[in-house]
Amino acid sequence: MDIDFTAEDDAFRLEVREFLEANVSPRTRAKVRAGSEVEKQDVVDWVQALHARGWSVPHWPRDWGGAGWSLLQQMIYRELVQQVGVPEAPSFGMSMVGPVIYTFGTEAQKRRFLPRIASLQDWWCQGFSEPGAGSDLASLRTTGQRDGNGDWVLNGQKTWTTLAQHADWMFVLARTDPDASRKQAGISFLLVDMRTPGVTVRPLKTIDGGHEINEVFLDNVVVPADQLVGEENKGWTYAKFLLGNERIGQARVGFTKARLQRIRALMTARPQGWSVPLRYAEFENRLLRLEVELRALEMTQLRMLTAAEGHVPPTFASVLKIKGSETLQAATELLYDVAGISALAGAGQYGEDASDADEELLAMAAASYFNNRKVSIYGGTNEIQRNIIAQAVLAA
């Protein structure tokens, strides 16, 4: 199997890099490189620039705005976005519900929703997890019942709803057949306008004081019948399809690669006031081991995409999710160790040669470390992914 990059691949990489570097403001890039919060309008502006170039949803079919790129080209693009320092397009609309709609939705749903997702006229959030229904998502208790007009009435609560405070729409899993023989069989996939009466969003503040996640309450929320995606009670099938797409993106090779490059540069600068009891040679060995593991992950991803021929099986996605999340967590731990007291005091300790972006990155190292504990949990915990692999591969 040939996984070497061709001259065409290299030319494509250069074209993408030049566009990314030329079309995002220095202010926004500095925020991304420092790991600080990027405002909603920064993301909207950037995605609309991508949309004008035809690249906002390159993985979609051409009929709905896709670029017609191969899986390898999509991987190159995704890694460059993570490395160059530009905002990532919101995945909930573009990588999750968008593919569900163009794969399983009606023609009317495709015409209504897809153009607005591709241009980020609509911001989406994910209404899956609930209190008591996280990894065991099929235990969800949000209900959907038909009213006299044939519409759906939703009642329940969703939690960990990322960026729901920005969202115009939410895709929701709801139990529509409480008497189904299997709990997975009685779930439907519905599209909810966040402006509908009965939708309440409440922030969940994280340990670093940030507002990224929310809880969403649904109290007699009326959802028109034509906002059911696919067949009634077949939502679990669409959710598995969606989660497979989500897990592919969680390898985050480009992001981790850029982070390790920054760590090595900071370590080589021999910072003033190194404040943790850490042997330099031991740290170097840890960094080298992680660089090797990241390279192995990158090659595994290339090998999988080459073999996939247009579709990435769920087991492939699970492998990428497990190793990608573990590698990213290890990188945040290294950054935390490099930062020392800078991570706690919020003040740079790196002298005149350090850039403001470096100092801000180090000041946020603690927040980054703790925040990234979540990556092995969301999208299906790594334990669940190992079960998927065992059932599909080892038991076969």
LUMLO-102086 format. One line per 2 residues: their letters; for each residue y, z, x of N, C-alpha, C. Coordinates in steps of 0.05 Angstrom, whole numbers, padded with zeros to 5 digits. Last residue first. Example, Ala and Ser with C-alpha at 12.3 -4.5 7.8 and 13.67 -1.06 7.14 Angstrom:
residues 2
SA) -00045 00142 00257 -00021 00143 00273 00001 00157 00258 | -00114 00156 00264 -00090 00156 00246 -00066 00156 00264
//
This chain:
residues 396
AA) -00224 00318 -00292 -00232 00291 -00301 -00259 00283 -00288 | -00204 00364 -00273 -00225 00367 -00293 -00236 00340 -00302
LV) -00164 00346 -00239 -00187 00361 -00227 -00210 00363 -00247 | -00130 00318 -00276 -00141 00306 -00252 -00166 00320 -00243
AQ) -00115 00345 -00322 -00115 00315 -00323 -00130 00303 -00299 | -00119 00399 -00311 -00133 00389 -00334 -00136 00358 -00333
AI) -00088 00404 -00264 -00116 00412 -00264 -00132 00399 -00287 | -00038 00386 -00282 -00052 00372 -00261 -00081 00378 -00261
IN) -00027 00426 -00321 -00028 00398 -00328 -00044 00382 -00308 | -00026 00472 -00288 -00047 00469 -00309 -00050 00440 -00317
RQ) 00019 00461 -00258 -00007 00462 -00244 -00030 00460 -00264 | 00057 00465 -00298 00052 00439 -00285 00026 00438 -00271
IE) 00055 00519 -00309 00047 00500 -00330 00041 00473 -00318 | 00077 00537 -00261 00050 00545 -00269 00038 00526 -00290
NT) 00128 00517 -00263 00110 00506 -00244 00081 00514 -00250 | 00149 00508 -00332 00146 00524 -00308 00126 00510 -00289
GG) 00190 00461 -00359 00162 00468 -00358 00157 00483 -00331 | 00243 00455 -00352 00228 00431 -00353 00198 00436 -00354
YI) 00253 00515 -00311 00260 00496 -00332 00245 00470 -00330 | 00227 00539 -00265 00221 00548 -00292 00228 00526 -00313
SV) 00246 00525 -00217 00217 00525 -00219 00208 00534 -00247 | 00300 00531 -00224 00290 00504 -00223 00259 00503 -00224
KR) 00320 00583 -00223 00312 00572 -00249 00297 00546 -00247 | 00339 00597 -00175 00313 00608 -00182 00302 00595 -00208
NN) 00389 00576 -00170 00367 00558 -00167 00340 00571 -00169 | 00422 00621 -00175 00422 00601 -00197 00397 00583 -00194
FY) 00414 00647 -00126 00404 00659 -00150 00402 00639 -00173 | 00437 00608 -00090 00410 00619 -00086 00399 00630 -00113
SA) 00489 00601 -00110 00470 00578 -00109 00441 00588 -00107 | 00510 00652 -00102 00508 00642 -00129 00488 00619 -00130
AA) 00507 00652 -00045 00493 00672 -00061 00489 00662 -00090 | 00541 00609 -00031 00513 00609 -00024 00496 00628 -00040
MA) 00595 00603 -00036 00579 00601 -00060 00549 00602 -00055 | 00613 00606 00016 00622 00627 -00003 00606 00627 -00028
LL) 00593 00558 00035 00581 00583 00044 00589 00606 00026 | 00626 00522 00008 00597 00520 00005 00584 00547 00013
EE) 00675 00536 00028 00670 00541 00000 00640 00540 -00006 | 00668 00522 00082 00673 00550 00075 00668 00555 00046
DA) 00661 00466 00076 00640 00483 00088 00644 00512 00080 | 00710 00452 00055 00686 00448 00039 00663 00464 00049
DS) 00744 00463 00097 00747 00479 00073 00722 00476 00055 | 00705 00461 00158 00722 00449 00138 00724 00468 00114
AD) 00709 00495 00221 00696 00492 00195 00716 00479 00175 | 00736 00504 00267 00723 00479 00265 00710 00474 00237
EG) 00757 00556 00266 00775 00533 00260 00761 00507 00257 | 00707 00599 00234 00727 00591 00253 00742 00565 00246
YQ) 00671 00618 00196 00662 00597 00214 00684 00585 00232 | 00670 00649 00152 00666 00663 00178 00662 00643 00200
GA) 00706 00651 00090 00692 00636 00112 00691 00652 00137 | 00691 00694 00036 00710 00686 00057 00695 00673 00080
GA) 00659 00718 00000 00674 00695 -00009 00695 00686 00011 | 00625 00759 00010 00654 00765 00011 00671 00742 00001
LA) 00575 00736 00006 00581 00759 -00010 00611 00763 -00012 | 00572 00694 00041 00561 00690 00014 00569 00712 -00005
SI) 00592 00715 00087 00608 00696 00073 00598 00692 00044 | 00552 00744 00110 00571 00758 00093 00589 00740 00078
GA) 00509 00688 00112 00513 00716 00118 00533 00729 00099 | 00498 00633 00113 00524 00643 00104 00529 00672 00112
VD) 00445 00627 00129 00467 00617 00146 00494 00630 00139 | 00420 00648 00084 00417 00661 00110 00439 00653 00130
YL) 00434 00610 00045 00441 00639 00042 00440 00653 00068 | 00408 00566 00066 00437 00566 00064 00448 00595 00062
LE) 00355 00582 00058 00365 00577 00085 00395 00578 00086 | 00354 00583 00002 00349 00608 00017 00359 00605 00046
TA) 00361 00530 -00011 00382 00549 -00018 00379 00576 -00004 | 00312 00510 00009 00337 00502 00021 00360 00521 00014
AQ) 00276 00533 -00027 00274 00541 00002 00300 00533 00016 | 00291 00506 -00073 00294 00535 -00072 00294 00545 -00043
LT) 00275 00454 -00059 00303 00460 -00065 00308 00490 -00062 | 00220 00461 -00056 00235 00453 -00032 00265 00459 -00036
ES) 00207 00474 -00109 00201 00493 -00088 00217 00487 -00062 | 00222 00427 -00136 00235 00452 -00142 00231 00473 -00120
GK) 00187 00389 -00112 00216 00386 -00111 00231 00412 -00116 | 00136 00408 -00126 00145 00407 -00098 00175 00405 -00095
IK) 00139 00404 -00184 00131 00428 -00169 00143 00428 -00141 | 00156 00351 -00194 00171 00374 -00204 00165 00399 -00188
LV) 00116 00319 -00172 00144 00318 -00161 00160 00342 -00170 | 00073 00335 -00205 00072 00339 -00176 00100 00339 -00164
SA) 00091 00318 -00255 00087 00346 -00250 00086 00352 -00220 | 00093 00262 -00249 00118 00276 -00253 00114 00306 -00248
FT) 00038 00252 -00243 00056 00247 -00221 00082 00262 -00224 | 00022 00267 -00295 00012 00283 -00272 00029 00278 -00247
PP) 00047 00228 -00328 00055 00256 -00329 00046 00272 -00305 | 00061 00166 -00291 00044 00183 -00308 00053 00213 -00307
VH) 00113 00122 -00295 00104 00145 -00280 00087 00163 -00297 | 00114 00053 -00296 00111 00077 -00312 00100 00099 -00295
GE) 00119 00011 -00259 00136 00011 -00283 00135 00036 -00300 | 00079 00022 -00220 00082 -00004 -00232 00097 -00003 -00259
AA) 00059 00065 -00190 00064 00069 -00219 00067 00042 -00234 | 00057 00059 -00136 00032 00056 -00151 00036 00055 -00181
TL) 00110 00068 -00122 00097 00042 -00116 00072 00037 -00132 | 00116 00120 -00138 00131 00099 -00152 00120 00072 -00147
MR) 00081 00145 -00102 00076 00147 -00131 00090 00125 -00146 | 00106 00134 -00053 00078 00125 -00058 00072 00125 -00088
LQ) 00155 00159 -00060 00154 00131 -00055 00126 00120 -00062 | 00137 00213 -00064 00152 00200 -00086 00151 00170 -00084
TM) 00115 00219 -00013 00098 00222 -00037 00111 00208 -00061 | 00160 00215 00018 00139 00194 00020 00121 00195 -00003
EL) 00188 00261 00001 00200 00234 -00003 00179 00212 -00001 | 00152 00300 00017 00158 00297 -00012 00170 00269 -00017
AR) 00155 00294 00072 00129 00289 00059 00133 00285 00029 | 00208 00309 00079 00200 00281 00086 00174 00275 00072
LE) 00204 00362 00064 00220 00344 00048 00213 00315 00054 | 00171 00381 00105 00161 00382 00078 00177 00363 00060
VE) 00206 00374 00149 00181 00359 00148 00170 00359 00119 | 00246 00409 00135 00253 00381 00138 00228 00364 00137
LR) 00218 00457 00137 00227 00448 00111 00235 00418 00112 | 00208 00461 00192 00185 00459 00173 00194 00448 00146
LL) 00261 00465 00210 00244 00442 00218 00221 00439 00198 | 00276 00514 00189 00290 00490 00181 00273 00465 00187
RN) 00241 00548 00215 00240 00547 00186 00253 00521 00176 | 00257 00540 00268 00230 00533 00260 00228 00530 00229
EF) 00309 00561 00265 00305 00532 00272 00277 00523 00263 | 00297 00614 00256 00311 00599 00236 00307 00569 00240
EA) 00274 00626 00305 00258 00629 00281 00271 00613 00258 | 00317 00619 00339 00294 00602 00342 00276 00603 00317
YR) 00352 00660 00321 00360 00633 00319 00336 00614 00320 | 00334 00713 00278 00331 00701 00305 00336 00671 00302
LP) 00377 00754 00242 00361 00730 00241 00359 00718 00269 | 00409 00795 00208 00390 00799 00230 00369 00777 00231
VS) 00472 00765 00196 00446 00773 00186 00427 00777 00210 | 00520 00746 00214 00519 00773 00205 00492 00782 00193
WG) 00560 00717 00260 00534 00714 00247 00524 00742 00240 | 00613 00711 00280 00606 00733 00262 00580 00730 00247
QP) 00619 00641 00282 00629 00667 00290 00620 00688 00269 | 00564 00594 00286 00586 00608 00272 00594 00635 00284
RA) 00546 00543 00313 00545 00570 00323 00567 00587 00312 | 00539 00493 00295 00567 00501 00301 00568 00529 00313
TM) 00487 00490 00279 00493 00480 00305 00521 00488 00314 | 00492 00509 00226 00478 00524 00246 00485 00516 00274
LA) 00520 00466 00203 00532 00493 00204 00518 00511 00225 | 00483 00425 00209 00509 00423 00221 00522 00450 00224
RI) 00440 00445 00178 00436 00441 00207 00463 00438 00221 | 00464 00447 00128 00455 00471 00140 00452 00468 00170
RQ) 00473 00392 00118 00496 00411 00120 00488 00437 00134 | 00421 00375 00116 00439 00364 00136 00463 00382 00140
LR) 00403 00403 00071 00392 00409 00097 00409 00398 00120 | 00434 00377 00031 00438 00405 00036 00426 00413 00063
AK) 00413 00325 00033 00441 00329 00040 00446 00359 00046 | 00361 00337 00015 00366 00324 00041 00394 00329 00051
TF) 00370 00356 -00036 00360 00374 -00016 00364 00363 00012 | 00390 00308 -00060 00406 00333 -00059 00396 00351 -00037
GV) 00346 00272 -00054 00372 00267 -00041 00390 00292 -00039 | 00305 00297 -00083 00302 00293 -00054 00330 00289 -00041
RA) 00293 00316 -00135 00320 00320 -00123 00319 00318 -00092 | 00253 00324 -00172 00246 00324 -00144 00271 00328 -00127
QG) 00270 00319 -00224 00272 00346 -00212 00262 00347 -00183 | 00261 00271 -00247 00287 00275 -00235 00290 00301 -00220
IR) 00211 00279 -00269 00214 00260 -00247 00240 00265 -00232 | 00221 00314 -00312 00208 00324 -00288 00210 00305 -00264
EN) 00243 00281 -00352 00259 00303 -00340 00247 00311 -00313 | 00200 00249 -00366 00223 00237 -00354 00240 00257 -00340
GL) 00167 00289 -00389 00158 00274 -00366 00181 00260 -00351 | 00198 00304 -00432 00195 00323 -00410 00184 00309 -00385
LF) 00192 00258 -00465 00219 00266 -00455 00216 00284 -00431 | 00137 00261 -00477 00149 00237 -00465 00175 00244 -00451
KA) 00136 00310 -00504 00121 00306 -00479 00131 00282 -00463 | 00168 00297 -00549 00177 00318 -00530 00162 00315 -00503
YT) 00137 00260 -00575 00163 00251 -00564 00173 00271 -00544 | 00095 00294 -00591 00089 00270 -00575 00115 00260 -00561
WG) 00121 00330 -00623 00109 00339 -00598 00103 00316 -00579 | 00136 00302 -00669 00156 00308 -00649 00145 00317 -00623
KN) 00109 00288 -00714 00100 00276 -00688 00119 00282 -00665 | 00130 00304 -00762 00109 00320 -00751 00096 00308 -00725
EE) 00151 00238 -00779 00151 00267 -00786 00126 00280 -00774 | 00161 00190 -00727 00147 00200 -00751 00151 00230 -00755
GV) 00226 00176 -00700 00198 00171 -00703 00186 00181 -00729 | 00274 00224 -00713 00265 00204 -00694 00235 00201 -00697
LQ) 00319 00234 -00765 00292 00241 -00755 00284 00218 -00737 | 00364 00216 -00787 00367 00227 -00760 00341 00240 -00751
DA) 00359 00201 -00839 00358 00180 -00820 00362 00189 -00791 | 00367 00248 -00868 00340 00239 -00864 00338 00218 -00842
PV) 00417 00292 -00839 00409 00269 -00856 00381 00259 -00848 | 00413 00361 -00839 00410 00337 -00821 00401 00314 -00838
VV) 00447 00420 -00849 00436 00396 -00862 00437 00372 -00843 | 00432 00484 -00833 00445 00460 -00822 00431 00436 -00835
ND) 00423 00539 -00842 00424 00520 -00864 00439 00495 -00856 | 00442 00553 -00781 00441 00567 -00807 00445 00547 -00829
LF) 00427 00559 -00717 00426 00538 -00738 00421 00553 -00764 | 00456 00575 -00655 00445 00585 -00681 00448 00563 -00701
VE) 00446 00575 -00587 00455 00559 -00610 00441 00569 -00635 | 00468 00601 -00526 00449 00603 -00548 00462 00588 -00572
NI) 00478 00570 -00461 00487 00580 -00487 00463 00586 -00505 | 00501 00559 -00393 00481 00560 -00414 00491 00574 -00439
EH) 00545 00562 -00361 00530 00537 -00361 00511 00536 -00385 | 00591 00596 -00338 00584 00590 -00366 00571 00562 -00366
GG) 00588 00649 -00288 00591 00622 -00297 00583 00618 -00326 | 00579 00697 -00264 00602 00695 -00281 00606 00667 -00293
DI) 00532 00700 -00238 00555 00693 -00222 00580 00690 -00238 | 00496 00709 -00278 00502 00731 -00260 00526 00726 -00243
TK) 00523 00676 -00338 00503 00680 -00316 00513 00701 -00297 | 00533 00684 -00406 00544 00685 -00380 00522 00691 -00359
LP) 00524 00644 -00458 00508 00663 -00443 00519 00663 -00414 | 00564 00631 -00516 00559 00629 -00487 00540 00651 -00478
RV) 00543 00602 -00576 00553 00626 -00563 00545 00625 -00534 | 00553 00559 -00630 00547 00560 -00602 00559 00586 -00590
TV) 00528 00543 -00693 00544 00562 -00678 00535 00563 -00649 | 00525 00504 -00750 00518 00504 -00721 00538 00523 -00707
GP) 00546 00505 -00801 00522 00521 -00795 00513 00522 -00766 | 00568 00438 -00807 00570 00466 -00815 00543 00481 -00811
TR) 00566 00397 -00749 00555 00402 -00775 00559 00432 -00783 | 00579 00385 -00698 00601 00392 -00716 00592 00398 -00744
MD) 00534 00367 -00672 00543 00394 -00667 00566 00403 -00684 | 00485 00332 -00705 00513 00332 -00699 00523 00360 -00696
VL) 00420 00325 -00684 00438 00342 -00698 00466 00339 -00688 | 00359 00294 -00693 00385 00291 -00680 00406 00306 -00696
LF) 00290 00317 -00685 00314 00311 -00701 00339 00310 -00684 | 00223 00316 -00688 00245 00311 -00669 00269 00301 -00685
SI) 00175 00365 -00712 00190 00340 -00714 00214 00340 -00695 | 00110 00393 -00715 00137 00393 -00703 00150 00366 -00706
GA) 00055 00403 -00722 00074 00407 -00744 00103 00407 -00736 | 00022 00401 -00679 00021 00379 -00698 00042 00381 -00720
QK) 00023 00446 -00648 00037 00423 -00638 00039 00400 -00659 | -00010 00480 -00677 00019 00485 -00678 00035 00461 -00667
RS) -00058 00450 -00719 -00050 00457 -00692 -00020 00460 -00692 | -00056 00444 -00774 -00080 00456 -00762 -00075 00464 -00733
AD) 00004 00463 -00809 -00011 00444 -00792 -00034 00458 -00778 | 00038 00492 -00839 00009 00494 -00845 -00008 00475 -00829
PD) 00090 00481 -00829 00080 00507 -00820 00050 00510 -00824 | 00120 00428 -00811 00096 00433 -00826 00083 00459 -00816
TR) 00165 00430 -00780 00168 00417 -00807 00142 00419 -00823 | 00200 00461 -00732 00174 00462 -00746 00177 00452 -00774
AL) 00238 00421 -00687 00236 00440 -00709 00209 00438 -00722 | 00276 00404 -00632 00249 00406 -00642 00249 00428 -00664
VF) 00335 00364 -00626 00322 00390 -00634 00293 00386 -00641 | 00391 00344 -00591 00365 00337 -00601 00348 00362 -00604
MW) 00459 00346 -00608 00437 00361 -00597 00411 00349 -00608 | 00527 00324 -00594 00501 00322 -00608 00480 00339 -00593
DA) 00570 00339 -00564 00575 00328 -00590 00550 00327 -00607 | 00578 00394 -00519 00562 00374 -00532 00573 00365 -00559
HQ) 00600 00434 -00488 00612 00407 -00486 00600 00388 -00506 | 00568 00477 -00498 00597 00480 -00504 00611 00454 -00502
AL) 00519 00465 -00478 00523 00460 -00506 00552 00463 -00514 | 00502 00469 -00425 00527 00455 -00431 00530 00448 -00460
TT) 00436 00484 -00443 00455 00477 -00421 00478 00460 -00431 | 00412 00535 -00475 00421 00508 -00482 00443 00500 -00463
WT) 00383 00581 -00478 00385 00568 -00452 00396 00539 -00455 | 00358 00573 -00546 00370 00588 -00524 00368 00572 -00498
KQ) 00364 00568 -00618 00356 00557 -00592 00370 00572 -00570 | 00341 00589 -00681 00358 00595 -00657 00346 00580 -00633
GN) 00345 00570 -00751 00332 00580 -00727 00352 00584 -00705 | 00338 00518 -00797 00345 00546 -00793 00330 00556 -00769
LV) 00357 00457 -00828 00347 00471 -00805 00357 00500 -00804 | 00338 00411 -00874 00354 00435 -00872 00342 00452 -00850
WD) 00341 00341 -00883 00328 00364 -00871 00348 00387 -00870 | 00340 00302 -00945 00350 00309 -00918 00336 00334 -00908
GN) 00324 00293 -00996 00306 00283 -00975 00317 00288 -00947 | 00353 00319 -01033 00361 00292 -01027 00344 00279 -01006
GD) 00332 00371 -01036 00328 00353 -01059 00336 00324 -01054 | 00308 00379 -00968 00322 00388 -00992 00318 00367 -01014
RQ) 00254 00398 -00924 00268 00377 -00940 00284 00390 -00963 | 00263 00439 -00867 00252 00435 -00894 00268 00414 -00908
GT) 00248 00465 -00806 00261 00443 -00819 00247 00438 -00846 | 00257 00523 -00764 00244 00509 -00786 00261 00485 -00796
TR) 00241 00552 -00703 00261 00539 -00719 00248 00521 -00740 | 00199 00571 -00672 00201 00580 -00700 00224 00568 -00716
LS) 00151 00550 -00622 00178 00551 -00633 00178 00557 -00663 | 00105 00544 -00594 00107 00568 -00611 00135 00570 -00624
AL) 00109 00503 -00560 00097 00497 -00586 00098 00521 -00604 | 00126 00525 -00512 00146 00513 -00530 00135 00508 -00557
DS) 00114 00566 -00472 00097 00560 -00495 00115 00549 -00517 | 00160 00570 -00441 00138 00555 -00431 00118 00548 -00453
GA) 00188 00590 -00494 00198 00576 -00471 00177 00559 -00459 | 00195 00625 -00543 00183 00599 -00541 00196 00583 -00519
GP) 00224 00672 -00543 00195 00674 -00549 00181 00647 -00548 | 00281 00640 -00563 00271 00666 -00555 00241 00668 -00563
ES) 00269 00570 -00545 00277 00591 -00564 00269 00618 -00552 | 00281 00503 -00523 00273 00530 -00519 00285 00549 -00539
FG) 00310 00455 -00548 00281 00459 -00546 00274 00489 -00545 | 00358 00420 -00552 00351 00443 -00569 00321 00446 -00570
QC) 00403 00397 -00506 00375 00398 -00512 00368 00423 -00528 | 00462 00355 -00515 00448 00378 -00504 00420 00380 -00516
WW) 00507 00301 -00500 00484 00312 -00513 00475 00338 -00500 | 00567 00269 -00515 00554 00287 -00496 00532 00301 -00512
DQ) 00590 00204 -00526 00577 00227 -00538 00563 00242 -00515 | 00610 00170 -00490 00628 00176 -00513 00616 00200 -00528
LS) 00581 00152 -00447 00587 00180 -00449 00610 00186 -00469 | 00560 00102 -00450 00588 00104 -00442 00598 00133 -00441
AI) 00508 00113 -00468 00512 00099 -00442 00540 00101 -00432 | 00517 00137 -00518 00505 00153 -00496 00511 00140 -00469
RP) 00537 00094 -00545 00555 00117 -00542 00544 00137 -00521 | 00494 00058 -00547 00519 00051 -00533 00537 00074 -00528
LF) 00454 00092 -00576 00451 00084 -00548 00477 00076 -00535 | 00467 00102 -00632 00469 00123 -00611 00470 00113 -00582
RR) 00465 00055 -00665 00485 00077 -00670 00489 00094 -00645 | 00423 00024 -00647 00451 00012 -00648 00472 00034 -00651
KQ) 00381 00061 -00653 00387 00049 -00627 00416 00039 -00626 | 00381 00070 -00708 00387 00092 -00689 00394 00081 -00662
AE) 00367 00019 -00726 00393 00030 -00734 00400 00053 -00715 | 00316 00014 -00706 00337 -00004 -00696 00364 00007 -00702
TG) 00289 00080 -00693 00293 00056 -00709 00314 00039 -00697 | 00255 00105 -00633 00274 00105 -00655 00275 00080 -00671
FT) 00222 00103 -00588 00210 00111 -00614 00229 00109 -00638 | 00253 00081 -00546 00224 00078 -00547 00212 00083 -00574
YI) 00305 00094 -00552 00299 00066 -00550 00269 00061 -00550 | 00300 00151 -00559 00310 00135 -00580 00303 00105 -00577
VP) 00279 00167 -00509 00264 00173 -00533 00273 00155 -00556 | 00321 00150 -00474 00295 00137 -00473 00277 00143 -00497
GV) 00361 00189 -00494 00364 00160 -00495 00338 00145 -00494 | 00342 00241 -00484 00341 00231 -00511 00345 00201 -00513
MS) 00340 00235 -00422 00321 00248 -00440 00322 00236 -00467 | 00378 00209 -00392 00351 00209 -00382 00331 00221 -00401
MG) 00425 00212 -00423 00418 00187 -00409 00390 00186 -00400 | 00430 00263 -00447 00433 00239 -00462 00420 00215 -00448
FS) 00416 00298 -00405 00406 00303 -00432 00408 00278 -00450 | 00441 00288 -00357 00414 00278 -00360 00405 00280 -00389
PA) 00504 00265 -00340 00489 00285 -00356 00462 00274 -00364 | 00507 00240 -00273 00511 00235 -00302 00494 00256 -00318
EP) 00533 00279 -00221 00510 00267 -00233 00515 00263 -00263 | 00590 00265 -00181 00578 00280 -00203 00554 00264 -00213
VG) 00578 00255 -00110 00590 00246 -00135 00577 00262 -00158 | 00558 00257 -00057 00577 00276 -00067 00592 00266 -00091
VQ) 00516 00230 -00033 00543 00221 -00026 00564 00242 -00036 | 00466 00251 -00051 00475 00254 -00023 00504 00250 -00019
QV) 00459 00238 -00105 00457 00266 -00097 00467 00271 -00068 | 00466 00183 -00103 00484 00199 -00120 00483 00228 -00111
LE) 00422 00171 -00071 00449 00167 -00060 00469 00182 -00077 | 00379 00182 -00105 00383 00198 -00081 00411 00194 -00069
RY) 00387 00144 -00146 00388 00173 -00152 00393 00190 -00127 | 00380 00096 -00116 00406 00102 -00130 00408 00132 -00135
IM) 00327 00100 -00102 00348 00097 -00081 00375 00105 -00093 | 00303 00102 -00153 00300 00125 -00135 00322 00124 -00113
QQ) 00316 00051 -00172 00326 00075 -00186 00324 00099 -00168 | 00286 00021 -00135 00316 00019 -00135 00328 00043 -00150
LL) 00235 00036 -00152 00244 00042 -00125 00274 00041 -00123 | 00233 00016 -00204 00231 00045 -00200 00241 00053 -00172
SW) 00283 -00037 -00208 00256 -00027 -00204 00256 00003 -00202 | 00335 -00050 -00256 00325 -00042 -00230 00296 -00034 -00230
GA) 00363 -00066 -00300 00340 -00082 -00293 00329 -00075 -00265 | 00403 -00036 -00320 00410 -00054 -00298 00386 -00071 -00289
GG) 00416 -00026 -00391 00403 -00021 -00366 00409 -00042 -00345 | 00437 -00037 -00441 00455 -00029 -00420 00443 -00024 -00394
WD) 00398 -00053 -00476 00414 -00029 -00483 00431 -00019 -00460 | 00371 -00095 -00453 00383 -00099 -00480 00401 -00076 -00488
RP) 00349 -00074 -00407 00373 -00090 -00405 00387 -00093 -00432 | 00327 -00006 -00413 00323 -00035 -00416 00349 -00050 -00416
WH) 00349 00043 -00362 00345 00034 -00390 00338 00004 -00391 | 00364 00056 -00312 00336 00058 -00318 00329 00049 -00346
PV) 00419 00057 -00309 00405 00034 -00297 00375 00033 -00303 | 00467 00074 -00339 00439 00079 -00348 00421 00058 -00336
SW) 00512 00059 -00310 00511 00086 -00321 00482 00094 -00330 | 00523 00009 -00289 00504 00027 -00275 00501 00054 -00287
GR) 00563 -00027 -00300 00536 -00032 -00311 00514 -00014 -00300 | 00614 -00015 -00288 00599 -00030 -00268 00571 -00038 -00278
AH) 00627 00015 -00332 00642 -00010 -00328 00627 -00028 -00307 | 00595 00059 -00321 00589 00042 -00344 00603 00015 -00341
LA) 00621 00082 -00277 00594 00071 -00274 00587 00052 -00297 | 00666 00098 -00304 00669 00079 -00282 00642 00066 -00276
QV) 00643 00135 -00339 00655 00111 -00350 00661 00090 -00329 | 00627 00173 -00303 00607 00158 -00317 00619 00133 -00329
WD) 00678 00192 -00285 00659 00180 -00267 00639 00163 -00281 | 00700 00214 -00332 00714 00192 -00318 00695 00177 -00299
VV) 00662 00254 -00344 00666 00232 -00362 00680 00208 -00348 | 00668 00288 -00299 00643 00274 -00304 00646 00250 -00322
DQ) 00721 00305 -00307 00713 00292 -00282 00687 00276 -00285 | 00717 00330 -00356 00732 00305 -00355 00726 00290 -00329
KE) 00687 00376 -00343 00676 00356 -00360 00690 00329 -00357 | 00691 00395 -00273 00701 00395 -00301 00689 00372 -00317
VE) 00645 00425 -00232 00659 00400 -00237 00666 00400 -00267 | 00641 00482 -00191 00639 00470 -00218 00656 00445 -00221
SG) 00617 00471 -00123 00633 00485 -00144 00632 00470 -00170 | 00593 00449 -00080 00576 00462 -00099 00591 00477 -00121
AR) 00620 00420 -00044 00622 00449 -00041 00604 00464 -00060 | 00611 00369 -00063 00601 00376 -00037 00601 00406 -00033
VK) 00640 00371 -00112 00611 00367 -00112 00599 00376 -00085 | 00692 00378 -00095 00680 00398 -00112 00649 00396 -00111
AR) 00700 00331 -00065 00701 00357 -00051 00688 00379 -00068 | 00697 00293 -00106 00676 00294 -00086 00676 00320 -00071
TR) 00745 00305 -00133 00719 00309 -00147 00696 00311 -00126 | 00782 00291 -00093 00782 00318 -00105 00755 00324 -00118
PS) 00773 00237 -00083 00767 00257 -00062 00766 00285 -00073 | 00742 00204 -00140 00765 00215 -00126 00757 00235 -00105
VN) 00700 00148 -00134 00703 00176 -00143 00725 00188 -00127 | 00693 00097 -00113 00701 00100 -00140 00700 00128 -00151
AE) 00673 00090 -00061 00700 00079 -00068 00710 00086 -00095 | 00623 00113 -00059 00644 00124 -00042 00672 00114 -00050
LF) 00595 00080 -00095 00597 00109 -00099 00621 00120 -00084 | 00598 00030 -00069 00610 00034 -00095 00614 00064 -00101
ER) 00570 00039 -00022 00598 00031 -00020 00612 00035 -00047 | 00519 00052 -00042 00535 00072 -00027 00564 00064 -00026
VE) 00504 00003 -00065 00507 00027 -00082 00524 00047 -00067 | 00502 -00031 -00020 00519 -00037 -00043 00524 -00013 -00060
LR) 00463 -00005 00011 00490 -00007 00021 00509 -00013 -00002 | 00417 -00011 -00021 00427 00016 -00014 00456 00015 -00005
FA) 00413 -00067 -00021 00418 -00053 -00046 00429 -00025 -00040 | 00400 -00075 00032 00425 -00086 00022 00433 -00073 -00004
DD) 00350 -00049 00033 00372 -00039 00050 00399 -00050 00040 | 00321 -00082 -00002 00325 -00053 -00008 00349 -00042 00008
EA) 00322 -00129 00027 00335 -00128 00001 00340 -00099 -00007 | 00291 -00115 00071 00319 -00121 00075 00335 -00121 00049
TF) 00249 -00060 00047 00255 -00087 00054 00284 -00091 00061 | 00217 -00001 00067 00240 -00013 00054 00244 -00041 00065
DI) 00146 00008 00058 00169 00004 00076 00192 -00008 00059 | 00100 00014 00032 00122 00029 00021 00146 00028 00040
DM) 00043 -00019 00014 00067 -00022 00030 00090 -00007 00018 | -00024 00000 00017 00000 00000 00000 00025 00000 00018
//
